[in-house]
Amino acid sequence: MSHNSRAGQPAAAEDLVDLGSLVEAYYQLHPDVSVPEQRVSFGTSGHRGSSLHTTFNEDHILATSQAICEYRAVHGIDGPLYLGADSHALSEPAVRSAVEVFAAHEVALMVDSRNGYTPTPAVSRAILDYNSASSGRASGRADGVVVTPSHNPPADGGFKYNPPDGGPAGTDITGWIQDRANELLAAGAATIKRIPYERAVASEHVQGFDFLDAYVSALPGVLDLDAIRSAGVRIGADPLGGASVAYWGEIGSRYGLDLTVVNPDVDPQFGFMTLDWDGKIRMDCSSPAAMASLIQRMQRDSSGATLYDIATGNDTDADRHGIVTPDGGLMNPNHFLSVAIGYLYANRPGWRADAAVGKTLVSSSMIDRVAADLGRKLIEVPVGFKWFVPGLLDGSVGFGGEESAGASFLQRDGGVWTTDKDGLILCLLASEILATTGKSPSEHYRELTARFGEPAYARIDSPASRQQKAVLAKLSPSQVSASTLAGDPITDRLTTAPGNGAAIGGLKVTTERGWFAARPSGTEDVYKLYAESFDGPDHLARIQDEAQQIVAAALSAS
């Protein structure tokens, strides 16, 4: 990835989106379903796009909302639908459109009673809480929608569906909704059943729900907040202008924590951000460039003091976490996942003795070594948090995490907390670790590297045409002719995940000292190459070079 010269610098006026044009385009531009890019397309996290490019407009949301209503009817989902939204500019008009359709279909719609923003984990909690309380009934299952494009730039909108298991919808569900939405788009506006917004919100079908109170009240069940308070951990929480802004203030005041909301501003242009690696505004709390201002606040002054013991960031729907420590700066997500796993399995006696560790197959092998040391089963799954949902639901997986800084874990008694990623509890966990051990998460990671070796990990994007990406997604192990990688014998060639046998949509090749994984991007004409070495940066570079040759050979041979 080539970095923009302004990466990490504050956004300037020319970087900001024109909000008026953005919202006007939402209503005025109409997608052409004969153009593939303008159709409804559910990726790993719902439909995303921008109204300016005719990829996220009112027609998309009306059609998708009706498709969800029809999906619910077909599958007997007749409980409430919990509707959450983040602070992106397109979220509010999309919510209005969705409410008009859901109310017209007489869906029992639960909207935030504070008229605030709603993090993804708060929606997941609400769905699970309702369904566990009503599990004795034959029907009445709840589900939810979160209107968010996650950490995407300010001009983007997003719309994702969470079924009754509370987690991200699987491809069987998203495929159904996507296909039906595109049929409705093609048929035209007359096929959409809706009522005017004012009538909809005044109807019996739309009710208020206090997402914030329900979520914050339950936190002591998943974290040792008493330890954080009594240790006096000084926390600086940066919502990055997103949905967690009111949640952090409430968590601090309700539990008596020394917690400062570093930036309480909400600005749909996100003009307070520093630019990401490519010069775009992106609320990615795992990116050193996007988190530059918070990292700067953690620099020690001339006396060696810092304002905070732990500083944290969340993306716009708060399903990702970023951890900043005085001694380590912004932690690499892989590093914090490894520390979190090591700590939790040693400090959660209420979890099942056989609760497994869940990781995506592009996450660091340090996690494998930590899990083996704990004597815990490791479940390695394809990219996508949906793969952790069944295990988190029944307690057979204690922790599920992704290298992109998304994770969740069980309650202290071993019961389910969320089945979607929860950036808030991961951020608070960093403070619990410091409070109960006296060491920062970055100190803990240094101890892990002293025991298990220090991995060098990187991801690079390489050009790939649409045809090449299709080939890469369907490779078989036999198409890899190489027998060695960076001087080591290849121990495995994987196109399905060891943890559940699901196709990984790409290739992973492993040796004793390293590995690489290649998978096509869902949004760009590139493939993503992840690689890791336990023998230093030079060895990593050799793995990357040979990996590109192996992938090129496989693509040219097919």
Secondary structure, DSSP 4 states (H G I P E B T S, - for coil): -PPPTTTTSBP-GGGS--HHHHHHHHHH----TTSGGGS--EETTEEEEEGGGTSS-HHHHHHHHHHHHHHHHHTT--S-EEEEE-SSTTHHHHHHHHHHHHHHTT--EEEETTS----HHHHHHHHHHHHHHTTTSSS---EEEEE--TT--TTEEEEEEE-TTSSPPPHHHHHHHHHHHHHHHHH-GGG-----HHHHHHSTTEEEE-HHHHHHHHGGGTS-HHHHHHHT-EEEEE-TTSTTHHHHHHHHHHTT-EEEES-----TT-TTSBP-TTSS----TT-TTTTHHHHHHTS--TTS--S-SEEEEE-TTS-SEEEEETTTEEPPHHHHHHHHHHHHHHH-TTS-TTPEEEEETTS-THHHHHHHHHT--EEEE-SSGGGGHHHHHHTSEEEEEETTTEEEE--TTS----SS--HHHHHHHHHHHHHHHSS-HHHHHHHHHHHH---EEEEEEEE--HHHHHHHHT--GGG----EETTEE--EEEEE-TTT--EEEEEEEE-SSEEEEEEE-SSSSEEEEEEEESS-HHHHHHHHHHHHHHHHHHHHH-
